[in-house]
Amino acid sequence: MDIIELLKSAFLGIVEGITEWLPISSTGHLILVDEFVKLNVTEEFWNMFQVVIQLGAILAVCVLFFHELNPFSPSKGAEGRRSTWTLWGKIVLGCIPAAVIGIPLDDFMEAHLYNSTVVALALIVYGIAFIVIESWRAARRRKMIESGELVVGCPAGSHFAAPAAPADDADDTDFGRITTLDDLTWKTAFGIGCFQVLSLIPGTSRSGSTIIGGLLLGCTRTVASKFTFFLAVPVMFGASALKLAKYLLVDGGTFGTGELAIMGVGCLTAFVVSLIAIRWLMGFVRRHDFKGFGVYRIVLGILVLAYFFGIAPALGL
Protein backbone atom coordinates (compact mmCIF):
# COMPACT_ATOMS: atom_id res chain seq x y z
CA MET A 1 0.00 0.00 0.00
CA ASP A 2 1.56 3.30 -1.15
CA ILE A 3 1.46 5.94 1.60
CA ILE A 4 1.78 8.66 -1.02
CA GLU A 5 -1.50 7.59 -2.63
CA LEU A 6 -3.20 7.66 0.77
CA LEU A 7 -1.89 11.18 1.39
CA LYS A 8 -3.23 12.23 -2.00
CA SER A 9 -6.60 10.70 -1.12
CA ALA A 10 -6.62 12.57 2.21
CA PHE A 11 -5.86 15.83 0.41
CA LEU A 12 -8.72 15.19 -2.03
CA GLY A 13 -10.95 14.48 0.98
CA ILE A 14 -10.04 17.88 2.42
CA VAL A 15 -10.90 19.55 -0.89
CA GLU A 16 -14.22 17.67 -1.05
CA GLY A 17 -15.12 18.41 2.57
CA ILE A 18 -14.60 22.15 2.11
CA THR A 19 -15.97 22.69 -1.39
CA GLU A 20 -19.01 20.41 -1.18
CA TRP A 21 -20.84 22.80 1.13
CA LEU A 22 -19.43 26.15 0.11
CA PRO A 23 -21.03 27.36 -3.15
CA ILE A 24 -17.81 26.99 -5.15
CA SER A 25 -18.22 23.51 -6.75
CA SER A 26 -16.63 20.40 -5.27
CA THR A 27 -16.62 18.45 -8.55
CA GLY A 28 -15.06 21.40 -10.33
CA HIS A 29 -12.30 21.66 -7.73
CA LEU A 30 -11.62 17.92 -7.84
CA ILE A 31 -11.31 18.05 -11.63
CA LEU A 32 -8.88 20.97 -11.34
CA VAL A 33 -6.88 19.39 -8.51
CA ASP A 34 -6.56 16.23 -10.62
CA GLU A 35 -4.43 18.24 -13.04
CA PHE A 36 -1.78 18.62 -10.36
CA VAL A 37 -2.40 15.82 -7.80
CA LYS A 38 -3.18 12.64 -9.71
CA LEU A 39 -4.09 9.41 -7.98
CA ASN A 40 -2.30 6.39 -9.41
CA VAL A 41 -5.55 4.65 -10.30
CA THR A 42 -7.48 3.73 -13.42
CA GLU A 43 -9.61 6.32 -15.17
CA GLU A 44 -12.72 4.28 -14.30
CA PHE A 45 -11.83 4.28 -10.60
CA TRP A 46 -11.14 8.04 -10.64
CA ASN A 47 -14.49 8.80 -12.29
CA MET A 48 -16.19 6.78 -9.58
CA PHE A 49 -14.02 8.12 -6.74
CA GLN A 50 -14.75 11.81 -7.32
CA VAL A 51 -18.47 11.10 -6.85
CA VAL A 52 -18.45 8.42 -4.15
CA ILE A 53 -16.10 10.47 -1.95
CA GLN A 54 -19.15 12.67 -1.40
CA LEU A 55 -20.56 9.95 0.88
CA GLY A 56 -18.15 11.11 3.56
CA ALA A 57 -19.42 14.65 3.21
CA ILE A 58 -23.09 13.67 3.32
CA LEU A 59 -22.59 11.63 6.49
CA ALA A 60 -21.62 14.89 8.18
CA VAL A 61 -25.09 16.28 7.39
CA CYS A 62 -26.71 13.13 8.76
CA VAL A 63 -24.74 13.50 12.01
CA LEU A 64 -25.24 17.24 12.49
CA PHE A 65 -28.95 17.16 11.68
CA PHE A 66 -29.80 13.66 12.87
CA HIS A 67 -32.54 14.78 15.26
CA GLU A 68 -34.13 17.15 12.77
CA LEU A 69 -34.12 14.59 9.95
CA ASN A 70 -35.16 11.63 12.09
CA PRO A 71 -38.97 11.21 12.14
CA PHE A 72 -38.64 8.45 14.75
CA SER A 73 -36.91 10.61 17.34
CA PRO A 74 -38.43 9.73 20.74
CA SER A 75 -38.48 13.39 21.74
CA LYS A 76 -40.86 14.26 18.88
CA GLY A 77 -44.59 14.16 19.31
CA ALA A 78 -47.15 13.40 16.62
CA GLU A 79 -46.94 16.92 15.22
CA GLY A 80 -43.14 16.81 15.14
CA ARG A 81 -43.09 13.45 13.34
CA ARG A 82 -45.65 14.66 10.84
CA SER A 83 -43.60 17.81 10.20
CA THR A 84 -40.45 15.72 9.65
CA TRP A 85 -42.18 13.41 7.17
CA THR A 86 -43.48 16.47 5.34
CA LEU A 87 -39.95 17.84 5.18
CA TRP A 88 -38.71 14.56 3.72
CA GLY A 89 -41.49 14.71 1.15
CA LYS A 90 -40.32 18.15 0.06
CA ILE A 91 -36.71 16.92 -0.06
CA VAL A 92 -37.62 14.00 -2.30
CA LEU A 93 -39.73 16.27 -4.52
CA GLY A 94 -36.80 18.65 -4.85
CA CYS A 95 -34.55 15.79 -6.01
CA ILE A 96 -36.80 14.64 -8.86
CA PRO A 97 -35.79 17.19 -11.54
CA ALA A 98 -32.06 16.46 -11.24
CA ALA A 99 -32.69 12.70 -11.22
CA VAL A 100 -34.95 12.78 -14.28
CA ILE A 101 -32.45 14.82 -16.30
CA GLY A 102 -29.15 13.74 -14.77
CA ILE A 103 -29.40 9.94 -14.90
CA PRO A 104 -29.98 9.64 -18.68
CA LEU A 105 -27.28 12.24 -19.44
CA ASP A 106 -24.65 10.96 -16.99
CA ASP A 107 -22.37 9.34 -19.58
CA PHE A 108 -22.67 12.29 -21.98
CA MET A 109 -21.77 14.83 -19.31
CA GLU A 110 -18.86 12.74 -18.07
CA ALA A 111 -17.47 12.52 -21.62
CA HIS A 112 -18.03 16.11 -22.76
CA LEU A 113 -18.38 18.43 -19.77
CA TYR A 114 -15.81 17.24 -17.24
CA ASN A 115 -12.96 19.49 -18.37
CA SER A 116 -11.19 22.65 -17.25
CA THR A 117 -12.88 24.94 -19.79
CA VAL A 118 -16.42 24.08 -18.70
CA VAL A 119 -15.45 24.32 -15.03
CA ALA A 120 -13.82 27.73 -15.48
CA LEU A 121 -16.75 29.20 -17.41
CA ALA A 122 -19.27 27.83 -14.88
CA LEU A 123 -17.24 29.27 -12.01
CA ILE A 124 -17.26 32.72 -13.63
CA VAL A 125 -20.91 32.73 -14.75
CA TYR A 126 -22.33 31.70 -11.40
CA GLY A 127 -19.86 33.90 -9.54
CA ILE A 128 -21.36 36.85 -11.40
CA ALA A 129 -24.84 35.50 -10.62
CA PHE A 130 -24.13 35.53 -6.87
CA ILE A 131 -22.93 39.12 -6.97
CA VAL A 132 -25.89 40.28 -9.08
CA ILE A 133 -28.47 38.47 -6.92
CA GLU A 134 -27.03 39.73 -3.64
CA SER A 135 -26.86 43.28 -5.04
CA TRP A 136 -30.51 42.98 -6.07
CA ARG A 137 -31.45 41.72 -2.61
CA ALA A 138 -29.57 44.61 -0.99
CA ALA A 139 -31.46 47.13 -3.14
CA ARG A 140 -34.73 45.39 -2.33
CA ARG A 141 -33.90 45.49 1.38
CA ARG A 142 -33.36 49.27 1.22
CA LYS A 143 -36.76 49.73 -0.42
CA MET A 144 -38.40 47.51 2.20
CA ILE A 145 -36.83 49.54 5.01
CA GLU A 146 -37.98 52.79 3.41
CA SER A 147 -41.54 51.46 3.04
CA GLY A 148 -41.59 50.06 6.59
CA GLU A 149 -41.90 46.42 5.46
CA LEU A 150 -38.59 45.53 7.13
CA VAL A 151 -37.55 46.76 10.55
CA VAL A 152 -33.80 46.88 11.13
CA GLY A 153 -32.86 44.94 14.26
CA CYS A 154 -35.41 42.17 13.69
CA PRO A 155 -33.64 39.67 11.43
CA ALA A 156 -35.68 37.08 9.59
CA GLY A 157 -34.91 33.44 10.23
CA SER A 158 -32.74 31.98 12.94
CA HIS A 159 -29.46 30.18 13.22
CA PHE A 160 -29.49 26.40 13.16
CA ALA A 161 -27.50 23.46 14.54
CA ALA A 162 -25.03 25.71 16.29
CA PRO A 163 -24.74 27.49 19.64
CA ALA A 164 -26.94 30.56 19.98
CA ALA A 165 -25.25 33.89 19.36
CA PRO A 166 -26.01 37.28 20.84
CA ALA A 167 -28.87 39.14 19.21
CA ASP A 168 -26.60 41.90 17.92
CA ASP A 169 -24.56 39.27 16.07
CA ALA A 170 -27.38 38.60 13.61
CA ASP A 171 -27.57 40.08 10.13
CA ASP A 172 -30.58 42.16 9.09
CA THR A 173 -29.75 41.55 5.42
CA ASP A 174 -30.80 37.90 5.73
CA PHE A 175 -34.44 38.52 4.92
CA GLY A 176 -37.17 36.82 2.91
CA ARG A 177 -40.77 35.69 3.18
CA ILE A 178 -39.63 32.08 3.79
CA THR A 179 -37.90 32.28 7.17
CA THR A 180 -38.21 28.66 8.35
CA LEU A 181 -38.38 25.25 6.68
CA ASP A 182 -42.03 25.02 7.76
CA ASP A 183 -42.70 28.08 5.56
CA LEU A 184 -41.20 26.28 2.56
CA THR A 185 -44.08 25.28 0.29
CA TRP A 186 -44.12 22.21 -1.95
CA LYS A 187 -44.02 24.51 -4.99
CA THR A 188 -40.93 26.32 -3.70
CA ALA A 189 -39.20 23.02 -2.84
CA PHE A 190 -39.79 21.81 -6.39
CA GLY A 191 -38.57 25.14 -7.77
CA ILE A 192 -35.32 24.86 -5.82
CA GLY A 193 -35.01 21.32 -7.17
CA CYS A 194 -35.28 22.69 -10.71
CA PHE A 195 -32.37 25.02 -9.98
CA GLN A 196 -30.42 21.98 -8.78
CA VAL A 197 -30.46 20.70 -12.38
CA LEU A 198 -27.96 23.46 -13.20
CA SER A 199 -25.41 21.73 -10.96
CA LEU A 200 -25.16 18.84 -13.42
CA ILE A 201 -22.66 21.07 -15.23
CA PRO A 202 -19.32 20.71 -13.39
CA GLY A 203 -18.12 23.97 -11.90
CA THR A 204 -21.65 25.19 -11.22
CA SER A 205 -21.85 23.83 -7.64
CA ARG A 206 -24.82 21.88 -6.36
CA SER A 207 -25.02 23.99 -3.23
CA GLY A 208 -24.48 27.16 -5.27
CA SER A 209 -27.31 26.44 -7.71
CA THR A 210 -29.82 25.52 -5.00
CA ILE A 211 -28.87 28.48 -2.80
CA ILE A 212 -29.34 30.82 -5.78
CA GLY A 213 -32.71 29.17 -6.41
CA GLY A 214 -33.72 29.56 -2.80
CA LEU A 215 -32.77 33.24 -2.70
CA LEU A 216 -34.66 34.01 -5.92
CA LEU A 217 -37.72 32.15 -4.66
CA GLY A 218 -37.89 34.17 -1.44
CA CYS A 219 -35.90 32.18 1.13
CA THR A 220 -33.56 33.71 3.64
CA ARG A 221 -29.91 32.70 3.20
CA THR A 222 -30.31 30.54 6.29
CA VAL A 223 -33.26 28.54 4.92
CA ALA A 224 -31.76 28.30 1.42
CA SER A 225 -28.50 26.91 2.85
CA LYS A 226 -30.21 24.50 5.20
CA PHE A 227 -32.54 23.06 2.54
CA THR A 228 -29.49 22.71 0.31
CA PHE A 229 -27.84 20.52 2.93
CA PHE A 230 -30.93 18.33 3.19
CA LEU A 231 -31.34 17.99 -0.57
CA ALA A 232 -27.81 16.62 -0.69
CA VAL A 233 -28.71 13.49 1.29
CA PRO A 234 -30.74 11.57 -1.34
CA VAL A 235 -28.91 13.23 -4.25
CA MET A 236 -25.46 12.14 -3.11
CA PHE A 237 -26.51 8.68 -2.01
CA GLY A 238 -28.24 8.19 -5.36
CA ALA A 239 -25.32 9.54 -7.41
CA SER A 240 -22.85 7.40 -5.45
CA ALA A 241 -24.94 4.25 -5.92
CA LEU A 242 -25.17 4.96 -9.66
CA LYS A 243 -21.41 5.45 -10.00
CA LEU A 244 -20.62 2.35 -7.94
CA ALA A 245 -22.99 0.24 -10.02
CA LYS A 246 -21.47 1.55 -13.24
CA TYR A 247 -17.92 0.95 -11.99
CA LEU A 248 -18.61 -2.62 -10.86
CA LEU A 249 -21.15 -3.82 -13.42
CA VAL A 250 -20.37 -1.81 -16.58
CA ASP A 251 -16.70 -0.90 -16.34
CA GLY A 252 -15.76 -4.22 -14.75
CA GLY A 253 -13.92 -2.50 -11.91
CA THR A 254 -12.84 -4.21 -8.70
CA PHE A 255 -11.85 -3.17 -5.20
CA GLY A 256 -8.48 -4.41 -4.06
CA THR A 257 -6.86 -3.50 -0.76
CA GLY A 258 -5.32 -0.38 -2.28
CA GLU A 259 -8.56 0.87 -3.79
CA LEU A 260 -10.49 0.27 -0.58
CA ALA A 261 -7.85 2.13 1.44
CA ILE A 262 -7.87 5.09 -0.94
CA MET A 263 -11.66 5.26 -0.87
CA GLY A 264 -11.81 4.88 2.92
CA VAL A 265 -9.23 7.59 3.62
CA GLY A 266 -10.88 10.00 1.18
CA CYS A 267 -14.37 9.50 2.62
CA LEU A 268 -13.22 9.70 6.24
CA THR A 269 -11.28 12.90 5.62
CA ALA A 270 -14.24 14.41 3.74
CA PHE A 271 -16.51 13.54 6.68
CA VAL A 272 -14.33 15.20 9.32
CA VAL A 273 -13.67 18.32 7.24
CA SER A 274 -17.36 18.59 6.31
CA LEU A 275 -18.34 18.71 9.97
CA ILE A 276 -16.19 21.81 10.32
CA ALA A 277 -17.18 23.39 7.00
CA ILE A 278 -20.93 23.03 7.56
CA ARG A 279 -20.82 24.58 11.01
CA TRP A 280 -18.66 27.42 9.71
CA LEU A 281 -21.00 28.13 6.80
CA MET A 282 -24.05 28.09 9.07
CA GLY A 283 -22.47 30.81 11.17
CA PHE A 284 -21.26 32.72 8.11
CA VAL A 285 -24.68 33.06 6.47
CA ARG A 286 -26.06 34.77 9.57
CA ARG A 287 -23.67 37.68 9.19
CA HIS A 288 -22.62 37.85 5.54
CA ASP A 289 -23.96 37.61 2.02
CA PHE A 290 -22.55 35.39 -0.76
CA LYS A 291 -20.71 38.11 -2.73
CA GLY A 292 -17.37 36.93 -1.39
CA PHE A 293 -17.94 33.48 -2.86
CA GLY A 294 -18.92 35.13 -6.14
CA VAL A 295 -15.63 37.04 -6.26
CA TYR A 296 -13.68 33.86 -5.42
CA ARG A 297 -15.39 31.97 -8.24
CA ILE A 298 -14.65 34.68 -10.79
CA VAL A 299 -10.99 34.99 -9.80
CA LEU A 300 -10.50 31.20 -9.79
CA GLY A 301 -12.25 30.84 -13.15
CA ILE A 302 -9.99 33.49 -14.71
CA LEU A 303 -6.87 31.85 -13.25
CA VAL A 304 -7.95 28.48 -14.62
CA LEU A 305 -8.48 29.91 -18.11
CA ALA A 306 -5.13 31.73 -17.90
CA TYR A 307 -3.34 28.55 -16.84
CA PHE A 308 -4.84 26.12 -19.32
CA PHE A 309 -4.89 28.49 -22.29
CA GLY A 310 -1.84 30.62 -21.55
CA ILE A 311 0.63 29.51 -18.92
CA ALA A 312 0.44 25.75 -19.44
CA PRO A 313 0.83 25.85 -23.26
CA ALA A 314 3.70 28.35 -22.93
CA LEU A 315 5.47 25.95 -20.58
CA GLY A 316 4.75 23.03 -22.86
CA LEU A 317 2.55 21.30 -20.26
MIGU-115878 format. One line per 2 residues: number of its first residue (from 1); their letters; for each residue x, y, z of C-alpha. Coordinates in Angstrom, 1 decimal. Example, Ala and Ser with C-alpha at 12.3 -4.5 7.8 and 13.67 -1.06 7.14 Angstrom:
# residues 2
1> as> 12.3 -4.5 7.8 | 13.7 -1.1 7.1
This chain:
# residues 317
1> md> 0.0 0.0 0.0 | 1.6 3.3 -1.2
3> ii> 1.5 5.9 1.6 | 1.8 8.7 -1.0
5> el> -1.5 7.6 -2.6 | -3.2 7.7 0.8
7> lk> -1.9 11.2 1.4 | -3.2 12.2 -2.0
9> sa> -6.6 10.7 -1.1 | -6.6 12.6 2.2
11> fl> -5.9 15.8 0.4 | -8.7 15.2 -2.0
13> gi> -10.9 14.5 1.0 | -10.0 17.9 2.4
15> ve> -10.9 19.5 -0.9 | -14.2 17.7 -1.1
17> gi> -15.1 18.4 2.6 | -14.6 22.2 2.1
19> te> -16.0 22.7 -1.4 | -19.0 20.4 -1.2
21> wl> -20.8 22.8 1.1 | -19.4 26.2 0.1
23> pi> -21.0 27.4 -3.2 | -17.8 27.0 -5.2
25> ss> -18.2 23.5 -6.7 | -16.6 20.4 -5.3
27> tg> -16.6 18.4 -8.5 | -15.1 21.4 -10.3
29> hl> -12.3 21.7 -7.7 | -11.6 17.9 -7.8
31> il> -11.3 18.1 -11.6 | -8.9 21.0 -11.3
33> vd> -6.9 19.4 -8.5 | -6.6 16.2 -10.6
35> ef> -4.4 18.2 -13.0 | -1.8 18.6 -10.4
37> vk> -2.4 15.8 -7.8 | -3.2 12.6 -9.7
39> ln> -4.1 9.4 -8.0 | -2.3 6.4 -9.4
41> vt> -5.6 4.7 -10.3 | -7.5 3.7 -13.4
43> ee> -9.6 6.3 -15.2 | -12.7 4.3 -14.3
45> fw> -11.8 4.3 -10.6 | -11.1 8.0 -10.6
47> nm> -14.5 8.8 -12.3 | -16.2 6.8 -9.6
49> fq> -14.0 8.1 -6.7 | -14.7 11.8 -7.3
51> vv> -18.5 11.1 -6.8 | -18.5 8.4 -4.2
53> iq> -16.1 10.5 -1.9 | -19.2 12.7 -1.4
55> lg> -20.6 9.9 0.9 | -18.2 11.1 3.6
57> ai> -19.4 14.6 3.2 | -23.1 13.7 3.3
59> la> -22.6 11.6 6.5 | -21.6 14.9 8.2
61> vc> -25.1 16.3 7.4 | -26.7 13.1 8.8
63> vl> -24.7 13.5 12.0 | -25.2 17.2 12.5
65> ff> -29.0 17.2 11.7 | -29.8 13.7 12.9
67> he> -32.5 14.8 15.3 | -34.1 17.2 12.8
69> ln> -34.1 14.6 9.9 | -35.2 11.6 12.1
71> pf> -39.0 11.2 12.1 | -38.6 8.5 14.7
73> sp> -36.9 10.6 17.3 | -38.4 9.7 20.7
75> sk> -38.5 13.4 21.7 | -40.9 14.3 18.9
77> ga> -44.6 14.2 19.3 | -47.1 13.4 16.6
79> eg> -46.9 16.9 15.2 | -43.1 16.8 15.1
81> rr> -43.1 13.5 13.3 | -45.7 14.7 10.8
83> st> -43.6 17.8 10.2 | -40.4 15.7 9.7
85> wt> -42.2 13.4 7.2 | -43.5 16.5 5.3
87> lw> -39.9 17.8 5.2 | -38.7 14.6 3.7
89> gk> -41.5 14.7 1.2 | -40.3 18.2 0.1
91> iv> -36.7 16.9 -0.1 | -37.6 14.0 -2.3
93> lg> -39.7 16.3 -4.5 | -36.8 18.6 -4.9
95> ci> -34.5 15.8 -6.0 | -36.8 14.6 -8.9
97> pa> -35.8 17.2 -11.5 | -32.1 16.5 -11.2
99> av> -32.7 12.7 -11.2 | -34.9 12.8 -14.3
101> ig> -32.4 14.8 -16.3 | -29.1 13.7 -14.8
103> ip> -29.4 9.9 -14.9 | -30.0 9.6 -18.7
105> ld> -27.3 12.2 -19.4 | -24.7 11.0 -17.0
107> df> -22.4 9.3 -19.6 | -22.7 12.3 -22.0
109> me> -21.8 14.8 -19.3 | -18.9 12.7 -18.1
111> ah> -17.5 12.5 -21.6 | -18.0 16.1 -22.8
113> ly> -18.4 18.4 -19.8 | -15.8 17.2 -17.2
115> ns> -13.0 19.5 -18.4 | -11.2 22.6 -17.2
117> tv> -12.9 24.9 -19.8 | -16.4 24.1 -18.7
119> va> -15.4 24.3 -15.0 | -13.8 27.7 -15.5
121> la> -16.8 29.2 -17.4 | -19.3 27.8 -14.9
123> li> -17.2 29.3 -12.0 | -17.3 32.7 -13.6
125> vy> -20.9 32.7 -14.8 | -22.3 31.7 -11.4
127> gi> -19.9 33.9 -9.5 | -21.4 36.8 -11.4
129> af> -24.8 35.5 -10.6 | -24.1 35.5 -6.9
131> iv> -22.9 39.1 -7.0 | -25.9 40.3 -9.1
133> ie> -28.5 38.5 -6.9 | -27.0 39.7 -3.6
135> sw> -26.9 43.3 -5.0 | -30.5 43.0 -6.1
137> ra> -31.4 41.7 -2.6 | -29.6 44.6 -1.0
139> ar> -31.5 47.1 -3.1 | -34.7 45.4 -2.3
141> rr> -33.9 45.5 1.4 | -33.4 49.3 1.2
143> km> -36.8 49.7 -0.4 | -38.4 47.5 2.2
145> ie> -36.8 49.5 5.0 | -38.0 52.8 3.4
147> sg> -41.5 51.5 3.0 | -41.6 50.1 6.6
149> el> -41.9 46.4 5.5 | -38.6 45.5 7.1
151> vv> -37.6 46.8 10.6 | -33.8 46.9 11.1
153> gc> -32.9 44.9 14.3 | -35.4 42.2 13.7
155> pa> -33.6 39.7 11.4 | -35.7 37.1 9.6
157> gs> -34.9 33.4 10.2 | -32.7 32.0 12.9
159> hf> -29.5 30.2 13.2 | -29.5 26.4 13.2
161> aa> -27.5 23.5 14.5 | -25.0 25.7 16.3
163> pa> -24.7 27.5 19.6 | -26.9 30.6 20.0
165> ap> -25.2 33.9 19.4 | -26.0 37.3 20.8
167> ad> -28.9 39.1 19.2 | -26.6 41.9 17.9
169> da> -24.6 39.3 16.1 | -27.4 38.6 13.6
171> dd> -27.6 40.1 10.1 | -30.6 42.2 9.1
173> td> -29.7 41.6 5.4 | -30.8 37.9 5.7
175> fg> -34.4 38.5 4.9 | -37.2 36.8 2.9
177> ri> -40.8 35.7 3.2 | -39.6 32.1 3.8
179> tt> -37.9 32.3 7.2 | -38.2 28.7 8.3
181> ld> -38.4 25.2 6.7 | -42.0 25.0 7.8
183> dl> -42.7 28.1 5.6 | -41.2 26.3 2.6
185> tw> -44.1 25.3 0.3 | -44.1 22.2 -2.0
187> kt> -44.0 24.5 -5.0 | -40.9 26.3 -3.7
189> af> -39.2 23.0 -2.8 | -39.8 21.8 -6.4
191> gi> -38.6 25.1 -7.8 | -35.3 24.9 -5.8
193> gc> -35.0 21.3 -7.2 | -35.3 22.7 -10.7
195> fq> -32.4 25.0 -10.0 | -30.4 22.0 -8.8
197> vl> -30.5 20.7 -12.4 | -28.0 23.5 -13.2
199> sl> -25.4 21.7 -11.0 | -25.2 18.8 -13.4
201> ip> -22.7 21.1 -15.2 | -19.3 20.7 -13.4
203> gt> -18.1 24.0 -11.9 | -21.6 25.2 -11.2
205> sr> -21.8 23.8 -7.6 | -24.8 21.9 -6.4
207> sg> -25.0 24.0 -3.2 | -24.5 27.2 -5.3
209> st> -27.3 26.4 -7.7 | -29.8 25.5 -5.0
211> ii> -28.9 28.5 -2.8 | -29.3 30.8 -5.8
213> gg> -32.7 29.2 -6.4 | -33.7 29.6 -2.8
215> ll> -32.8 33.2 -2.7 | -34.7 34.0 -5.9
217> lg> -37.7 32.2 -4.7 | -37.9 34.2 -1.4
219> ct> -35.9 32.2 1.1 | -33.6 33.7 3.6
221> rt> -29.9 32.7 3.2 | -30.3 30.5 6.3
223> va> -33.3 28.5 4.9 | -31.8 28.3 1.4
225> sk> -28.5 26.9 2.8 | -30.2 24.5 5.2
227> ft> -32.5 23.1 2.5 | -29.5 22.7 0.3
229> ff> -27.8 20.5 2.9 | -30.9 18.3 3.2
231> la> -31.3 18.0 -0.6 | -27.8 16.6 -0.7
233> vp> -28.7 13.5 1.3 | -30.7 11.6 -1.3
235> vm> -28.9 13.2 -4.2 | -25.5 12.1 -3.1
237> fg> -26.5 8.7 -2.0 | -28.2 8.2 -5.4
239> as> -25.3 9.5 -7.4 | -22.8 7.4 -5.5
241> al> -24.9 4.3 -5.9 | -25.2 5.0 -9.7
243> kl> -21.4 5.5 -10.0 | -20.6 2.4 -7.9
245> ak> -23.0 0.2 -10.0 | -21.5 1.6 -13.2
247> yl> -17.9 0.9 -12.0 | -18.6 -2.6 -10.9
249> lv> -21.1 -3.8 -13.4 | -20.4 -1.8 -16.6
251> dg> -16.7 -0.9 -16.3 | -15.8 -4.2 -14.7
253> gt> -13.9 -2.5 -11.9 | -12.8 -4.2 -8.7
255> fg> -11.8 -3.2 -5.2 | -8.5 -4.4 -4.1
257> tg> -6.9 -3.5 -0.8 | -5.3 -0.4 -2.3
259> el> -8.6 0.9 -3.8 | -10.5 0.3 -0.6
261> ai> -7.9 2.1 1.4 | -7.9 5.1 -0.9
263> mg> -11.7 5.3 -0.9 | -11.8 4.9 2.9
265> vg> -9.2 7.6 3.6 | -10.9 10.0 1.2
267> cl> -14.4 9.5 2.6 | -13.2 9.7 6.2
269> ta> -11.3 12.9 5.6 | -14.2 14.4 3.7
271> fv> -16.5 13.5 6.7 | -14.3 15.2 9.3
273> vs> -13.7 18.3 7.2 | -17.4 18.6 6.3
275> li> -18.3 18.7 10.0 | -16.2 21.8 10.3
277> ai> -17.2 23.4 7.0 | -20.9 23.0 7.6
279> rw> -20.8 24.6 11.0 | -18.7 27.4 9.7
281> lm> -21.0 28.1 6.8 | -24.1 28.1 9.1
283> gf> -22.5 30.8 11.2 | -21.3 32.7 8.1
285> vr> -24.7 33.1 6.5 | -26.1 34.8 9.6
287> rh> -23.7 37.7 9.2 | -22.6 37.9 5.5
289> df> -24.0 37.6 2.0 | -22.5 35.4 -0.8
291> kg> -20.7 38.1 -2.7 | -17.4 36.9 -1.4
293> fg> -17.9 33.5 -2.9 | -18.9 35.1 -6.1
295> vy> -15.6 37.0 -6.3 | -13.7 33.9 -5.4
297> ri> -15.4 32.0 -8.2 | -14.7 34.7 -10.8
299> vl> -11.0 35.0 -9.8 | -10.5 31.2 -9.8
301> gi> -12.2 30.8 -13.2 | -10.0 33.5 -14.7
303> lv> -6.9 31.8 -13.2 | -8.0 28.5 -14.6
305> la> -8.5 29.9 -18.1 | -5.1 31.7 -17.9
307> yf> -3.3 28.5 -16.8 | -4.8 26.1 -19.3
309> fg> -4.9 28.5 -22.3 | -1.8 30.6 -21.5
311> ia> 0.6 29.5 -18.9 | 0.4 25.7 -19.4
313> pa> 0.8 25.9 -23.3 | 3.7 28.4 -22.9
315> lg> 5.5 26.0 -20.6 | 4.7 23.0 -22.9
317> l> 2.6 21.3 -20.3
